[in-house]
Amino acid sequence: MATFDRGLDDEFAECLNTEYARGGWWRAFVDDRKLFVAIRDNRLNVYYRGCSLAEIWCEKGAVVGRTHYKYLLRPSVDDPYVGFAGGAYRFPEDAASLFVESPKEVEEIKRAANAYAEDEKAGVQRIIDANPNILDVEIGFGLPRTAETGALDSARGFRNAPSLGRRGDRRLLRSEAFRQRRTPGKEGADAECH
C-alpha cells in the first residue's frame, strides 16, 4: 500500500523561508487567504477554488515550480482573439502579453482559473475557507478489483486508504511561513515569524 508523506525536509523549509523573506511571489501566494497550500511528499500544491495553480519544490537550494499554461492565459487582454490567414495564426508581436509573466501576479492567475473552477471545486474551497485545520483536500482510494468479475471491491478499498498526517506530526510543517499561514488569527504579513 502506498503511503503519503505530508512533510517538508529542512532544506525545502529553509528555501521557502528565504523566498518568503524576499517578499516576492511566494509571499504573495502565502499571504493570499483564498489560496490553499497542500503538502505532498516534499512538494507543495497551491490551489484556488479546486484548481491546482502551482506545484512547487526545492531544486539545488532554490524554490522552483510549474503551472499549467491554461492558468497563465491573461483574461484581461484588450483583444482576446488571434487572427489567422493562409493556414497560420498571426500572433501579435507582443504575444507574451497574452500570458501572465510571473507567479507574483496572483490575481491574474486566479481570474484565469475561474473558468475551470466547477461547482464541486468551489464547494471544496468553501470548506477550506471555513476550516483552517485542513491539511489536504484530495484523496484517492485504490479500490481493488475482485478476481472473479474484475468489478471494484469497495468493501476492501477503504482498508487501503492512505494514512493522513496528524496536526502535531513534526514532519508536517517545517516552514515558518506556511505554519503561520494556517494558524487561525494570524494573518501572513502580521505574523511574527515567517
C-alpha positions as CSV (number, residue, x, y, z in Angstrom):
1,M,0.0,0.0,0.0
2,A,1.3,3.4,-0.9
3,T,1.7,6.0,1.9
4,F,1.7,9.7,1.7
5,D,4.4,11.8,3.2
6,R,2.9,15.1,4.3
7,G,6.2,16.7,5.3
8,L,8.9,19.1,4.0
9,D,12.5,18.4,4.5
10,D,14.7,21.0,6.3
11,E,16.3,22.2,3.0
12,F,13.0,22.9,1.4
13,A,11.6,24.6,4.5
14,E,14.6,26.9,4.6
15,C,14.3,27.7,0.9
16,L,10.6,28.6,1.5
17,N,11.5,30.9,4.4
18,T,14.2,32.6,2.4
19,E,11.9,33.1,-0.5
20,Y,9.2,34.5,1.8
21,A,11.6,37.0,3.3
22,R,12.3,38.3,-0.2
23,G,8.7,39.5,-0.4
24,G,8.1,38.2,-3.9
25,W,5.8,35.5,-5.5
26,W,6.0,33.0,-2.6
27,R,4.9,35.7,-0.1
28,A,2.0,36.7,-2.5
29,F,0.9,33.0,-2.5
30,V,1.2,32.5,1.2
31,D,-0.5,35.8,2.2
32,D,-3.4,35.3,-0.2
33,R,-6.1,33.8,2.1
34,K,-8.0,32.4,-0.9
35,L,-5.2,30.1,-1.9
36,F,-4.7,26.7,-0.2
37,V,-1.3,25.2,0.1
38,A,-1.2,21.4,0.4
39,I,1.9,19.5,1.4
40,R,2.7,16.4,-0.6
41,D,5.8,14.3,-0.4
42,N,8.3,17.2,0.0
43,R,6.4,19.3,-2.6
44,L,3.6,21.8,-2.4
45,N,0.5,22.2,-4.5
46,V,-1.2,25.6,-4.4
47,Y,-5.0,25.5,-5.0
48,Y,-7.6,28.1,-5.8
49,R,-11.2,27.0,-6.0
50,G,-10.1,23.5,-6.5
51,C,-7.7,24.3,-9.3
52,S,-4.0,23.4,-8.9
53,L,-2.3,26.7,-9.7
54,A,1.2,25.6,-9.0
55,E,3.3,22.6,-8.0
56,I,6.4,23.8,-6.0
57,W,9.6,22.0,-4.9
58,C,13.2,22.7,-3.9
59,E,15.9,22.0,-6.5
60,K,19.6,22.7,-5.8
61,G,18.8,25.1,-3.0
62,A,16.2,27.1,-4.9
63,V,12.4,27.1,-4.9
64,V,11.1,26.1,-8.3
65,G,7.8,25.1,-9.7
66,R,5.4,24.8,-12.6
67,T,2.0,26.0,-13.6
68,H,-0.3,24.6,-16.3
69,Y,-0.4,27.1,-19.2
70,K,-4.2,27.4,-19.0
71,Y,-3.8,29.3,-15.8
72,L,-1.3,31.6,-17.5
73,L,-3.6,32.9,-20.2
74,R,-4.3,36.6,-19.2
75,P,-8.0,37.1,-19.0
76,S,-7.7,40.9,-19.1
77,V,-6.2,41.3,-22.6
78,D,-7.8,44.0,-24.8
79,D,-8.5,41.7,-27.7
80,P,-8.8,38.0,-26.8
81,Y,-8.8,36.9,-30.5
82,V,-5.8,35.8,-32.6
83,G,-6.3,36.2,-36.3
84,F,-5.2,33.7,-39.0
85,A,-4.8,33.7,-42.7
86,G,-3.2,31.3,-45.2
87,G,-3.5,28.5,-42.6
88,A,-1.3,30.2,-40.0
89,Y,-2.1,32.2,-36.9
90,R,-0.9,35.8,-36.9
91,F,0.2,36.3,-33.3
92,P,0.7,39.9,-32.2
93,E,4.3,41.0,-31.9
94,D,3.9,41.2,-28.1
95,A,2.4,37.6,-27.9
96,A,3.9,37.3,-24.5
97,S,1.4,39.9,-23.3
98,L,-1.3,37.2,-23.6
99,F,0.3,35.3,-20.7
100,V,0.9,36.1,-17.0
101,E,4.6,36.7,-16.7
102,S,5.2,36.0,-13.0
103,P,3.7,33.8,-10.3
104,K,3.6,37.1,-8.3
105,E,0.6,38.1,-10.4
106,V,-1.7,36.0,-8.2
107,E,-4.9,37.9,-9.1
108,E,-4.5,37.4,-12.8
109,I,-3.8,33.7,-12.3
110,K,-6.9,33.3,-10.1
111,R,-9.0,35.1,-12.7
112,A,-7.7,32.6,-15.4
113,A,-8.5,29.7,-13.0
114,N,-12.1,30.9,-12.5
115,A,-13.0,29.4,-15.9
116,Y,-12.0,26.0,-14.7
117,A,-13.5,26.1,-11.2
118,E,-16.6,23.9,-11.3
119,D,-19.3,23.9,-8.6
120,E,-17.7,20.9,-6.8
121,K,-14.3,22.6,-6.7
122,A,-15.9,25.9,-5.5
123,G,-17.6,23.9,-2.7
124,V,-14.3,22.4,-1.7
125,Q,-13.0,26.0,-1.5
126,R,-15.8,27.0,0.9
127,I,-14.9,24.1,3.2
128,I,-11.2,25.1,3.2
129,D,-12.1,28.7,4.0
130,A,-14.2,27.6,6.9
131,N,-11.7,25.2,8.4
132,P,-8.1,26.4,9.0
133,N,-7.0,22.9,10.2
134,I,-7.4,21.2,6.8
135,L,-4.2,19.8,5.6
136,D,-5.2,18.3,2.2
137,V,-8.2,18.3,0.0
138,E,-7.7,15.4,-2.3
139,I,-7.6,11.7,-1.6
140,G,-7.8,8.7,-3.8
141,F,-8.8,5.2,-2.8
142,G,-7.1,2.4,-4.7
143,L,-10.1,0.1,-4.9
144,P,-9.0,-3.4,-5.6
145,R,-10.9,-5.5,-8.2
146,T,-12.4,-8.9,-7.5
147,A,-10.6,-11.8,-9.1
148,E,-13.9,-13.3,-10.3
149,T,-15.5,-10.4,-12.1
150,G,-13.0,-7.6,-12.2
151,A,-15.5,-5.4,-10.5
152,L,-14.4,-2.9,-8.0
153,D,-14.4,-4.3,-4.4
154,S,-15.4,-1.2,-2.4
155,A,-15.7,-3.1,0.8
156,R,-11.9,-3.8,0.8
157,G,-10.9,-0.5,-0.8
158,F,-11.3,1.6,2.3
159,R,-8.8,-0.5,4.2
160,N,-6.3,0.5,1.5
161,A,-6.9,4.2,2.2
162,P,-3.7,6.1,2.9
163,S,-2.8,7.3,6.4
164,L,-3.1,11.0,6.7
165,G,-0.6,13.1,8.7
166,R,-1.6,14.4,12.1
167,R,-1.6,18.1,13.0
168,G,1.1,17.5,15.6
169,D,3.4,15.5,13.4
170,R,6.8,17.2,13.4
171,R,7.4,16.3,9.8
172,L,4.2,18.1,8.7
173,L,5.1,21.8,8.8
174,R,8.7,22.9,9.0
175,S,8.3,26.2,7.0
176,E,7.6,29.0,9.4
177,A,5.8,31.0,6.7
178,F,3.5,28.1,6.0
179,R,2.9,27.4,9.7
180,Q,1.8,31.0,10.2
181,R,-0.4,30.8,7.1
182,R,-2.5,28.0,8.6
183,T,-2.6,29.4,12.1
184,P,-6.1,30.8,12.9
185,G,-5.9,34.5,14.0
186,K,-2.6,35.2,12.3
187,E,-2.6,36.9,9.0
188,G,0.6,36.2,6.9
189,A,2.2,39.6,6.9
190,D,1.1,40.3,10.5
191,A,2.5,37.1,12.0
192,E,5.7,37.5,14.0
193,C,7.6,34.6,12.4
194,H,7.8,34.0,8.7
